[in-house]
C-alpha cells in the first residue's frame, strides 16, 4: 500500500494538494473537513480492507 496522497484525497474521490493545510483537511470540491492525518488513515484502511473505490 502506497500512502502517497492519502491525506490529500477526499472521500468523494477529489485529490488536490490544497485539500491539506497542515493538520487540516478540507476538500476543495465538496467541503468535507477532518484532521488530515485521520483522513489519510481512513483512506489507507479503506484500501487495505477492499472498500476503496
VEXVEXDO-654423 format. One record per atom (N, C-alpha, C): x, y, z. Coordinates in steps of 0.1 Angstrom, whole numbers, plus 5000, padded with zeros to 4 digits. Layout:
N
XYZ
...
This chain:
53
500949885000
500050005000
500950125000
500750214990
501450334989
500650454995
501150515006
500450615013
500450755006
501150764995
501250894988
499850944985
499651074988
498451154986
497251104994
497351015003
496150975011
495651085020
496451175025
495951275033
495451395025
495551385011
495151495002
493851444995
493451324997
492351264989
491051264997
490051314992
488751324999
487951194997
486951175005
486051055004
485251064991
485151184986
484351204973
485251164961
486551144964
487451104953
488351214948
488051334952
488851454947
490151454955
491251474947
492651484952
493251614948
493751694957
494351814954
495251854965
496451914962
497351954973
496752054982
495852144977
495252244985
494252184995
493852064994
492951995003
493551985017
494951975018
495651965031
496352095033
496152155045
496852275050
497252245064
498552195066
499052155079
498252025084
497652045095
496851925101
495451935097
495052035089
493652045085
493451995071
492351915069
491951865056
490551935053
490451995042
489152045037
489152035022
488251955018
488051925003
487652054996
488452084986
488152204978
486852184969
486452054967
485352024959
484052014966
484051934977
482751914984
482751974998
483852025004
483852095016
484052005029
484151875027
484351775038
485651815046
485551815059
486551865068
486951765078
488251745081
488651645090
490151675093
490651615104
492151615107
492751545095
493851605089
494451555077
495051415079
495651385090
496251255093
495151155095
494051185101
492951095102
492351065089
492251165081
491751145067
492651045059
493951065060
494850975054
494750835059
494650815072
494450685079
493250615074
492150685073
490850635068
491050585054
491650665045
491950625031
492750495030
493750485039
494650365039
493850245044
493050265054
492250155059
491250105049
490650195041
489750155031
490450075020
491650125016
492450055006
492849915010
493249895022
493749765026
492549665029
491449725032
490249635036
489449605023
489749665012
489049645000
487849724998
487549835006
486449915004
486750044996
487950054991
488250174983
487650154969
487250264964
486650264950
487550234939
